[in-house]
């Protein structure tokens, strides 16, 4: 069983259970802006937790994911409580959508699973399926948390723990093993890519987008709602970009 198939169970939730649900996802909804009546795609929608948040904003919402088990969970929830979300099984780097189809393409907690080549493929595909003037919105873990100074590497108890697979300096892309903890202490293990901020920002610009907003989200004291998440706060944990297709 792949880590993503296992994730179909871990990520099946109806309420906030991980720190990203408390900090990065609410802020991402604000960053998206007014999407009422617009076509929005969540690339890498998983079990549909955030997709269902988007449709509450009045958008016409699509979700796609490469992992059938996670998408099956999303479709089951949709069947039980129809919201009008359209789910598709496809790779976010090579979708089946028409050119200039969406007003917004958004991803959360997805981009750190992609290496540099895959990053650029995703950006190219997003540019293709976005309408002129449409927006790409990305939220991911901040590159700071992969450094030697991060609580996720120095603390025994934190909302996530990161271990380098092969230690490199900050400006090199490298892989990390991650344990990501729910509020009840259940851990999800996966492998992530650290990319320096200069690579991710420049990749967006080089793909033809106009970078409009960049936000660095700090862990706040009020975020630490579980004993399993440690006590350190005040450091950047999530990075968000909003870019427009010219």
KOLKEDO-112799 format. One record per residue (C-alpha): y, x, z; residue number from 1. Coordinates in Angstrom, 1 decimal, always signed. Example, Ala and Ser with C-alpha at 12.3 -4.5 7.8 and 13.67 -1.06 7.14 Angstrom:
BEGIN
ATOM      y      x      z resi
ATOM   -4.5  +12.3   +7.8    1
ATOM   -1.1  +13.7   +7.1    2
***
This chain:
BEGIN
ATOM      y      x      z resi
ATOM   +0.0   +0.0   +0.0    1
ATOM   +3.4   +1.4   -1.0    2
ATOM   +6.3   +1.7   +1.5    3
ATOM   +8.0   -1.1   -0.5    4
ATOM   +5.1   -3.5   -0.2    5
ATOM   +5.1   -2.8   +3.6    6
ATOM   +8.8   -3.5   +3.5    7
ATOM   +8.1   -7.0   +2.2    8
ATOM   +7.1   -7.8   +5.8    9
ATOM   +9.6   -5.6   +7.6   10
ATOM  +12.6   -6.9   +5.7   11
ATOM  +11.7  -10.6   +5.8   12
ATOM  +14.3  -11.8   +8.2   13
ATOM  +16.6  -14.8   +8.7   14
ATOM  +19.1  -13.1  +11.1   15
ATOM  +20.6   -9.7  +11.7   16
ATOM  +17.9   -7.3  +12.9   17
ATOM  +19.0   -3.8  +11.8   18
ATOM  +22.4   -2.1  +12.2   19
ATOM  +23.2   -2.4   +8.5   20
ATOM  +23.1   -6.2   +8.9   21
ATOM  +25.9   -5.9  +11.6   22
ATOM  +28.0   -3.2  +10.0   23
ATOM  +27.6   -2.7   +6.3   24
ATOM  +26.6   -6.1   +4.9   25
ATOM  +29.5   -8.1   +6.4   26
ATOM  +32.0   -5.5   +5.2   27
ATOM  +30.4   -5.5   +1.7   28
ATOM  +31.0   -9.3   +1.4   29
ATOM  +34.7   -8.7   +2.1   30
ATOM  +34.8   -5.8   -0.4   31
ATOM  +33.3   -8.0   -3.1   32
ATOM  +36.4  -10.3   -2.8   33
ATOM  +36.6  -13.8   -4.3   34
ATOM  +33.4  -14.4   -6.3   35
ATOM  +33.5  -18.2   -6.3   36
ATOM  +32.1  -19.4   -9.7   37
ATOM  +31.4  -15.9  -10.8   38
ATOM  +28.0  -14.5  -11.9   39
ATOM  +26.8  -11.9   -9.4   40
ATOM  +23.7   -9.7   -9.5   41
ATOM  +22.3   -8.1   -6.5   42
ATOM  +20.4   -5.1   -7.8   43
ATOM  +17.5   -4.2   -5.5   44
ATOM  +17.6   -7.6   -3.7   45
ATOM  +14.4   -7.1   -1.8   46
ATOM  +13.4  -10.2   +0.2   47
ATOM  +16.8  -11.8   -0.5   48
ATOM  +18.5  -11.6   +2.9   49
ATOM  +21.9  -10.4   +1.4   50
ATOM  +21.5  -12.4   -1.8   51
ATOM  +21.5  -15.6   +0.3   52
ATOM  +24.7  -14.4   +2.0   53
ATOM  +26.4  -14.0   -1.4   54
ATOM  +25.6  -17.5   -2.6   55
ATOM  +27.4  -18.8   +0.5   56
ATOM  +30.6  -17.5   -1.2   57
ATOM  +30.1  -20.0   -4.1   58
ATOM  +28.9  -17.5   -6.7   59
ATOM  +26.2  -18.0   -9.3   60
ATOM  +23.7  -15.5   -7.9   61
ATOM  +20.9  -13.5   -9.4   62
ATOM  +18.7  -11.0   -7.6   63
ATOM  +16.3   -8.4   -9.1   64
ATOM  +13.9   -6.0   -7.7   65
ATOM  +11.1   -3.7   -8.9   66
ATOM   +8.8   -4.5   -6.0   67
ATOM   +6.8   -7.7   -6.5   68
ATOM   +5.8   -8.2   -2.9   69
ATOM   +9.4   -8.2   -1.7   70
ATOM  +10.5  -10.4   -4.5   71
ATOM   +7.7  -12.8   -3.8   72
ATOM   +9.0  -13.3   -0.3   73
ATOM  +12.5  -14.0   -1.7   74
ATOM  +11.1  -16.6   -4.1   75
ATOM   +9.1  -18.2   -1.3   76
ATOM  +12.2  -18.6   +0.8   77
ATOM  +14.1  -20.0   -2.2   78
ATOM  +11.3  -22.5   -2.9   79
ATOM  +11.4  -23.7   +0.8   80
ATOM  +15.2  -24.0   +0.8   81
ATOM  +16.5  -24.1   -2.8   82
ATOM  +20.0  -22.5   -3.1   83
ATOM  +20.0  -21.9   -6.8   84
ATOM  +19.3  -18.2   -6.7   85
ATOM  +17.6  -16.8   -9.8   86
ATOM  +15.2  -13.9   -9.1   87
ATOM  +13.8  -11.5  -11.6   88
ATOM  +11.2   -8.8  -11.4   89
ATOM  +12.8   -5.8  -13.1   90
ATOM  +14.0   -2.2  -12.6   91
ATOM  +17.7   -2.0  -11.7   92
ATOM  +17.9   +1.0  -14.1   93
ATOM  +16.6   -1.0  -17.0   94
ATOM  +17.1   -4.7  -16.7   95
ATOM  +16.5   -7.5  -19.2   96
ATOM  +19.9   -9.0  -18.9   97
ATOM  +22.3   -9.4  -21.8   98
ATOM  +25.3   -7.1  -22.4   99
ATOM  +28.5   -8.2  -20.5  100
ATOM  +26.6  -10.9  -18.6  101
ATOM  +27.8  -10.4  -15.0  102
ATOM  +31.2  -10.4  -13.2  103
ATOM  +29.8   -8.4  -10.3  104
ATOM  +26.9   -6.1   -9.8  105
ATOM  +26.3   -5.2   -6.1  106
ATOM  +23.7   -3.1   -4.3  107
ATOM  +23.2   -2.4   -0.6  108
ATOM  +20.8   +0.1   +0.8  109
ATOM  +19.4   +0.9   -2.6  110
ATOM  +21.2   +3.9   -4.1  111
ATOM  +19.8   +6.4   -1.6  112
ATOM  +16.4   +5.8   -3.1  113
ATOM  +17.5   +7.3   -6.4  114
ATOM  +17.7  +10.9   -7.5  115
ATOM  +20.6  +12.2   -9.5  116
ATOM  +19.1  +11.2  -12.9  117
ATOM  +18.3   +7.7  -11.6  118
ATOM  +21.8   +7.3  -10.2  119
ATOM  +23.3   +7.9  -13.6  120
ATOM  +20.8   +5.5  -15.2  121
ATOM  +21.7   +2.8  -12.8  122
ATOM  +25.4   +3.3  -13.4  123
ATOM  +24.9   +3.2  -17.1  124
ATOM  +22.9   +0.0  -16.9  125
ATOM  +25.4   -1.6  -14.6  126
ATOM  +28.2   -0.8  -17.0  127
ATOM  +26.2   -2.4  -19.8  128
ATOM  +25.5   -5.7  -18.1  129
ATOM  +29.0   -6.1  -16.6  130
ATOM  +31.8   -8.0  -18.3  131
ATOM  +35.0   -6.0  -19.2  132
ATOM  +37.0   -6.1  -15.9  133
ATOM  +33.8   -6.8  -13.9  134
ATOM  +33.1   -4.9  -10.7  135
ATOM  +30.4   -2.6   -9.5  136
ATOM  +30.1   -2.7   -5.7  137
ATOM  +27.8   -0.2   -3.8  138
ATOM  +27.0   +0.3   -0.2  139
ATOM  +24.8   +3.1   +1.1  140
ATOM  +24.3   +5.4   +4.0  141
ATOM  +27.2   +7.9   +4.4  142
ATOM  +26.3  +11.5   +3.5  143
ATOM  +27.5  +12.6   +7.0  144
ATOM  +24.5  +11.1   +8.7  145
ATOM  +22.2  +13.6   +6.8  146
ATOM  +24.1  +16.6   +8.2  147
ATOM  +23.1  +18.7  +11.2  148
ATOM  +25.9  +17.1  +13.2  149
ATOM  +24.7  +13.5  +12.8  150
ATOM  +23.3  +11.6  +15.8  151
ATOM  +20.5  +10.5  +13.5  152
ATOM  +19.4  +14.1  +13.4  153
ATOM  +20.4  +15.3  +16.9  154
ATOM  +19.6  +12.3  +19.1  155
ATOM  +16.1  +11.2  +20.3  156
ATOM  +17.2   +7.6  +20.3  157
ATOM  +19.3   +6.2  +17.4  158
ATOM  +19.3   +3.3  +15.0  159
ATOM  +17.8   +5.7  +12.4  160
ATOM  +16.3   +9.2  +12.6  161
ATOM  +16.4  +11.6   +9.7  162
ATOM  +14.3  +14.7   +9.1  163
ATOM  +14.9  +17.0   +6.1  164
ATOM  +11.9  +17.5   +3.8  165
ATOM  +13.4  +20.8   +2.7  166
ATOM  +16.6  +21.9   +4.3  167
ATOM  +19.5  +22.5   +1.9  168
ATOM  +23.2  +22.8   +2.3  169
ATOM  +25.5  +19.7   +2.2  170
ATOM  +26.5  +20.1   -1.5  171
ATOM  +22.9  +20.0   -2.7  172
ATOM  +21.0  +16.8   -3.2  173
ATOM  +17.9  +16.7   -1.0  174
ATOM  +15.3  +14.3   +0.4  175
ATOM  +14.9  +13.1   +4.0  176
ATOM  +12.3  +11.2   +5.8  177
ATOM  +13.8   +8.3   +7.6  178
ATOM  +12.8   +6.0  +10.4  179
ATOM  +15.0   +2.9  +10.5  180
ATOM  +14.7   +0.8  +13.7  181
ATOM  +15.0   -2.9  +14.2  182
ATOM  +16.6   -4.2  +17.3  183
ATOM  +13.1   -4.7  +18.8  184
ATOM  +12.2   -1.1  +18.1  185
ATOM   +9.9   -1.7  +15.2  186
ATOM  +10.4   +1.2  +12.7  187
ATOM  +10.4   +1.3   +8.9  188
ATOM   +9.5   +4.7   +7.5  189
ATOM  +10.7   +5.7   +4.0  190
ATOM  +12.1   +8.7   +2.0  191
ATOM  +15.8   +8.9   +1.1  192
ATOM  +18.0  +11.1   -1.0  193
ATOM  +21.1  +12.7   +0.3  194
ATOM  +23.8  +13.2   -2.3  195
ATOM  +27.2  +14.7   -1.6  196
ATOM  +30.1  +12.4   -1.8  197
ATOM  +31.6  +14.4   -4.7  198
ATOM  +28.5  +13.7   -6.8  199
ATOM  +28.4   +9.9   -6.2  200
ATOM  +32.1   +9.4   -6.7  201
ATOM  +32.3  +11.5   -9.8  202
ATOM  +29.1   +9.9  -11.3  203
ATOM  +30.8   +6.5  -11.0  204
ATOM  +34.0   +7.8  -12.7  205
ATOM  +32.0   +9.7  -15.4  206
ATOM  +30.1   +6.5  -16.2  207
ATOM  +33.3   +4.9  -17.4  208
ATOM  +34.3   +3.0  -14.3  209
ATOM  +37.7   +3.0  -12.6  210
ATOM  +37.1   +3.7   -8.9  211
ATOM  +39.3   +1.2   -7.1  212
ATOM  +38.3   +1.4   -3.4  213
ATOM  +36.3   +3.7   -1.1  214
ATOM  +35.5   +2.8   +2.5  215
ATOM  +33.8   +4.8   +5.2  216
ATOM  +32.3   +2.6   +7.9  217
ATOM  +32.0   +3.9  +11.4  218
ATOM  +29.4   +2.9  +13.9  219
ATOM  +31.3   +1.0  +16.6  220
ATOM  +30.4   +0.5  +20.2  221
ATOM  +29.8   -3.2  +19.7  222
ATOM  +27.2   -2.4  +17.0  223
ATOM  +24.8   -0.9  +19.5  224
ATOM  +23.2   -4.1  +20.5  225
ATOM  +19.8   -2.7  +21.1  226
ATOM  +18.5   -0.1  +23.6  227
ATOM  +16.6   +1.4  +20.7  228
ATOM  +19.8   +2.2  +18.8  229
ATOM  +21.1   +4.8  +21.2  230
ATOM  +24.6   +5.1  +22.7  231
ATOM  +26.6   +7.3  +20.2  232
ATOM  +29.4   +5.7  +18.1  233
ATOM  +32.6   +6.6  +16.2  234
ATOM  +30.9   +8.5  +13.3  235
ATOM  +30.7   +7.5   +9.7  236
ATOM  +27.4   +5.8   +8.9  237
ATOM  +28.0   +3.8   +5.7  238
ATOM  +29.9   +4.5   +2.5  239
ATOM  +31.1   +1.8   +0.1  240
ATOM  +32.5   +1.9   -3.4  241
ATOM  +34.2   -0.7   -5.6  242
ATOM  +34.7   +0.2   -9.2  243
ATOM  +35.9   -1.8  -12.2  244
ATOM  +34.5   -1.7  -15.8  245
ATOM  +37.4   -0.8  -18.2  246
***
